[in-house]
Amino acid sequence: MTWLFEPDTCPGLFYGTSAQDGFLIRLRTPGGLINLSQGEAITQLFEELDLNTIQVTNRANFQIRGLKKAPSTEVFQTLSKLGLAGKNPRLDHLRNVMSSPTVGIDSQELINTHPFVFAILNYIENNPHLIQLSPKFSIGIDGGGQVSIGTRSNVMAEHRYNEIQFSAVNYHDQIFFHLALGGDKKLWDTEILIDPKDCISVLDALITVYLDYVISNPREKKLRLKHLLQDWGLTKYLKQVQDYLTFPLTQAKITLSPTLPYGHLGIHSQKQEGLSYIGLSLILGHLTVNQWRGLVNLSHRFGNEEIRLTPWQSLLLPNIPTTKVKEIIPLLEDLGLSPFVNQPQGAIVSCAGKPFCGSAITQTQLHAKILIQYLQERIKLDYPVNIHLTGCPKSCAQPSPAEITLLGTMIEQEDNFVEGYKIYVGNGQESLKSKVGEYAFVDVPQIIEKLIKEKHRT
């Protein structure tokens, strides 16, 4: 097997990260935006690598598991040329630049962040010394619309924590980017407002000070921004950032506007008159080759040849003529894809679990699929309930607090041990706030059904 580089613990495209079921790779999709040429290239990748499924991640990437061979050199070159891989492969381990999937089409958007996503990507590509940053280094940029990638949602499961988070705000009739810094599943409000034209300059100063800290404190695992903040505090960090800038940083207390819950799912009007976007929930983010090929065709037939991945393991078909929505819905359902918000898979997430992860105690992916099917047959709600299945205490799959958490464990039954879960109910701040009990998985679906119905009644 021929990879271009030695593997990293965080997956990329140019190297295979070893897992229990084979190799794992991720395609970089800046902002989650995929055009027709990119969509067709992904279809060809399915065929070349003999894939059954591909998975949307919680950073709006594509992830491929269980590879037995590396992609060909031609595939690497094609994906790179199409913008689905970094121009500098040595930086491919850094996380995807995240933005709202409704960029440019959101009716409440304050600024189109699409150009900023690619300006940030260009900055990263042209600064090879950033290889010294932790693979978990992350940047998010939010346009202030109905669908947010920060913490503006009332639904905690929708929160996404980037180390550097820019969020558009209107302050005294001028648009600024509000700066927050992330770590340990929270955002630190810096109260800094940045003129959009200064966004890259401020980003460069933030990263330069951060990188100086990493280099001066060498570790086997590279230090993250949260370590800097814990060591220095916010005030010292921002003071050093200011020293790298030729203009003063403006600070002001401001409240970020709330978002539309589950606005990435269902059918919504765009700011362009006569157009709608359709948000589709996926079962654990998985798409089959037939589903993907069908979506590419539908985006060509009805839309503007574009598909958007979301950071909630779902996707959007944008720019659909509103008059054609009724026509496209049965075609989506024929592909096994639903545009309706009340589908339980819309907020159920799972880590890789057994046998894919050596740390996992339970088969979380299999169990999640069984749970989804069970709930689909028995429950209809206005909005899905967020349930997180995790095979060990690391809770890898969801970065934000869950409404219900299933933590893998082994249950003793009649002198045998079977896979089961400790079930917890969260309180919006903590996933493991209240323990319901420990149960063999065979009993879990009924217990979850009861919990959801009780919650729905309240």
N, C-alpha and C positions, 0 to 999 in steps of 0.2 A: 504494500500500500504506500503510495507516494503523496505525502503532504508537503506543502511548501515550507512550513515552519514547525518547530517543536510545539507540542500542545500546551495550552494554558488551561488553568482550572476553570476559567470563564470561557465558554465556547465562542468561536468565531467561524469564519468560512475557510480560511487558508490552512487550518490545522484541524485534526479530529481530536476532540476531547473524549477520552476513554470513559465508557459507562458499562454497566453490567450487560447491556443488550447489544453492544457494538460501539460505534463512534457517534458522537453528537456534534452537529454543526449548526450555526445560525447565520441567516442572511441579514445583512444590514438593510433596513428599509427606512431611511430618514423621514421622520414625521408620519410613518406608516403609509405613505403615498405610493401607489403602484399604477403605472400607465400600461397601455396595451402591449408595448414591446416587452416590458418587464414581465407582465402577466404571461405572455407566450413563452418567455424564457424559463419561467418557473414551471410551466407545463412540460417543457423539454427536459428540465431537471428531474421531474417525476419519472419520466420515461427512461432517461439514461441511468439513473440510480435505482430503478425498479422499486419505486416507493409506493406504498399503499396510502399513506397519509402524510400530511404536513401539518404543523401546529403553529397557531398564532400565540405569541407569548404575552406576558403582562408588560412588555415594553414595546409592543407593536412591531416585533420582529417576526420572521418565520424561523421555526426551529425544526430540524430533521433529526430523528432518532434512529438508532439501530443500523447505521451504515456499516456495510461490510467492505466497501471500497471507497477510495477517494474520488471526487469528481475529476474529470480529465482537465488537462491544462487549458484546452479550448473552452471548457465551461467556466473556469476561473476568469479567463480573459473576457468572455462574453458578459458575465455578470458584472465584472468591474467596469466594462465599457458602458453598460446600461445603468450604472449607478447603484447596483445592488451589492456592491462590495467596496471596501475602502481602496483608494488609489495607493495608499501606503499600507501594505499588508501587516506591517509590524504594529500598526495602531488598531488593528481590527478587533483586538480584545476589548477596547473601550466600549462602553454602552451606547446604545442608539440614542440620538438626539430626539427627544420626545416633544410632541406638540399635540394639540387637540385634533381629533380626526375630522372635526367639522371646520377646519381652517378654510377661510375663503367663502364658506357657504352658510355660516352661522348668522342668523338674523339679528343677534345681539352682540356680535363681535365688534370690538373696538379697533382692532388692527389685524390685518392679515399677516400672520407670522411665517407664512411659507418662505418668503425671501430670507428671513432671519435664520430659519432652520438650515438653509443651504449656506448662508454666510458663516454660521457656526461650524458647519461641517467642513467648509473650506479652510477656516482657521485651524481646525484640528489637523487636517491633512497636510497643512503647510508648516506645522510645528512638530517635527518628528521627536523632539525631546520629551513630548508628552507621553511617550512610551513608559516613562518612569512613574506615571500615575497608577493608582490602583485600578484594576479592571472594573471595579464597581463605580468608578467616577462617572457621574451622570449630569446631564443638563436638560432642563425642561423649559419650554417657552409657551406661554398661554396667552391667547388673544383676547381674553375677557368675555367670551361668549357664553352661551347656555351650556356648553359641554367643556368642562375644565379638566386639566391634568394636574392640578395642584391639590389644595384641600378645601375648595370652595363648596363642594357638594355636602348636603346634609346626610348623604349615605357614606358612612365611613369606608365601606368596601371600595368606593370609587376613588379614594385618595391615592395619589401617587407622589412619592417623596424623592425628588431629585436633589443631588448635593447642591446644585445651583439652579434656582427656580426663578424665572422671570415671568411676571403676570401683569398683563396690561390693565391699567386703571385710568379713569378720567379724574384729573385733579385740577380744579379751577379752569375747566374747559380746555385742558391740554392733556394729550395722551402720554403717559409715562409707563415704564416697566417698573413694577414693584419688585424688590429683590428679597428673596427668602433663601435660607441655607438649610439643607436637610441632613438628617442622620438620626439613627435610633427611632425610626418610624415617627418622626415629627419634623416640623419646619420651624426654624428660628426666624422671627420677623426682624429684619434689619432696619425697617422703617425708611429704607433708602428708595428714592424715586429716580429713575434713569431716563434721560431723553433717549428715544429709540436710536437716534444717530450715534449715540455713545455706547450702545450695547456691547459691541465687540471690544471696545477699549476697556470697559469695565470688566468684561469677562476675562480679558488678557491679564489685567491686574490681579483679579481674584485667583486665577490659576497660577500666576507667577509666584505669589506669596505662598500659596498652597504647596506648589512644587518645591519651593525652597525649604519649606518645613519637612516635606517627605525626604528630600535629599540629605538634610542635616540630621535626620533621625532614621538611619537605615535599619530596616527590619526584614526578616524573611518574608513576612506578609506586609506589603506596602501600606503605610498609614493612610487612613481615610480622613475626610474633612471633619467628621465627628470627633476624631482624636485631636485634631488641631483645636477645635472649639472647646473641647474638654480641658485641654492643656492651657491654652491662651485666654479663652473667653472671647466673646463676640467683639468687645470694644477694641482689644489689642489687634485682632485680625483686621478689622475695618480700618484702623489707623494705619497699618502697614500697607493696606490696599491703596489708601488715599495717597501715600507717599509715591506710588507709581503713576499717579494720574496728574494731568496738567490742568484739571478743572476740579472744583469742589463737588463732593457728593452731597446731594440734597436729601434731607430727612424730613419726613412728615408722617404723622399718624393717620392711617387710612384704613377703612374697612372694605375688604374685597366683597363684591356682589355675589350672592348665592347662585347656584346653577340649577338646571332642570334635572331632577333625579332620573336616572336611566335614560338621559337624553340621547345616548348613543344607540339606543334600541328603538325599534318601531319605525313609524312613518312620520316624518316631520317636514314642514315647509322650509325651504331655503330662503335666504334673503333675495335671491334672484326670482323674480316673479314667474310663476308658472312651473317652477321646478321643486322637486322634493328629494330628500335622501331617505334611504331605507336601511335601518340598522338591523343586522341579523345576529342573533345569538348562536353560538356554536357549542357543541358538546365538548367541554374541556379544551376548547380552542382548535379542535381537530377538523381538518378538511380532507376529503378523499380526492383522488385525481379527477373523478367524474364531476364532483361538486366544483372543484376549482375551474375545470375546463368550461363547465356550464356558466359559472359566474363571469368568466372572461368573455364568453359569447354574449351574455345578457348585457354586460357593460358596453359592448360594442353595438348591440342592437337597439338598446333603449337609452343608454347614458352617453357619457363623453369619453368612453373607453378608459375609465378609471375605477379602481377599487381602493378602498382605504382600510388598513388594519387599525384596530384600536388597542389601547393598553389594558383592555378588559377582556382579551381573548375573543373578540368578536370582530365584525367587519361592517363596512358601509358600502352601499352602492349609491353614489351621489349623482346629482344632475339628471334625475329621472323626470320626464314631463309628468306633471301631476295627473293629467288626463290618462296616462298610461299605467298608473300605479295598479289599478284593478286588474289590468291585463298581465302584469308581471308577477303578481302574488302567487297564482297557481303554478306558474313556471318555477318559482323558487321552492314552493312546497313539493313539486315533483323531484327536486334535487335533495329533499329532506331538510330544507332550510326554512325557518319560520321568521316572519317579520313582526311577530306579536310579542309584546313586552312580558306577558304573564307566563312565558315558558320558564320552567325551573332552571334550565341550564344557563339562563342569563346571568346568574350570580353564584353558581356552584363552581368552585375551583379545587384543584387537587395537585399535590406534588407528584413527582414521577412514581414514587412508591416502589414496592417490590414488583418484579425482579430487576427493575431498571436502576435502582439506587441501593448501594450497599448499606446505607444508614437506616433504610426504611424497615419498619416492623410489619407493615400491612400492605396489601395490594390496593393502594388508594385509587389508582386509575380505574381498575375493574370495579371496585366498590362504588365509586362515584357514578359510573355509567348505570349500574344497577339501581342506585338511589334515584337518579334522574328519571329513568323509565318508570319506576314505582310512583314517583310524585306526579309525573305527567298524566298518569292514569287516574289520579285521585284528587288533585288539588288544582284549583284555578284562582289566582290572586290578581289584584291590580298590578302588582310589581313582584318580581322574584325576591326570594329571601336569600341573603348571602350565607352560604355554608362553605366552610373550608375544611377539606380533608387533608391531613398531614400525617405522614408515616413516622415522623419522629418529632421531638420538641423544637427542631430548628425552624419549622414553619416556613419552608422556602417559597411556597407557591404564591402566597399573598402577603404583600408588604404592609397592609393596613388591618386594623381590628375587624374581626368577623362577627356577624350576628350569632352564628352557631359554629362551633369548632368541634371536629371529630379528630382526636389525637390517638394515633395507632398504639395498640397495646396487645398483649396476649392474655386471653381469658382461660382460666382453668375450668374444665367441664368434665366431670366423670373420669378423673385421672388423666385427661388429655388437655392439651392447650390448643385453643383455636384463636384465629385472628378476631380482634374486636377493637372497640374504641371507647376512650373516655370522652364523654359528651359534655361540652361546656356552652353556656349562653353568655354572650358578651354584653357590655353595657355602653358601647359606643367609644370607649377609651381603651378597654381591655378585652381581649378575646376570651380569656380564661377566667372571667369574673365569677361566674357561678357554675359549680359542677353539678350536672344532672345525675351522672352515674357512670358505671362501666358496664358495657354490654358486648356480647358476641355479635358479629356483624349481622347474622341472620335476624336479629331482633332490632337492629338499628333503624331500618326504613320506617317501621311502624312508630317508633319513638319519635323520629324526626317529623313524621306526619302529624302526630299529636302536638308536638311543640309549635309547629307552624300554625296549626289551627287555633291553638290557644293564643298565640301572638296576634293572629289576624282578628280574633274576637275583641282583643283589648285595643 
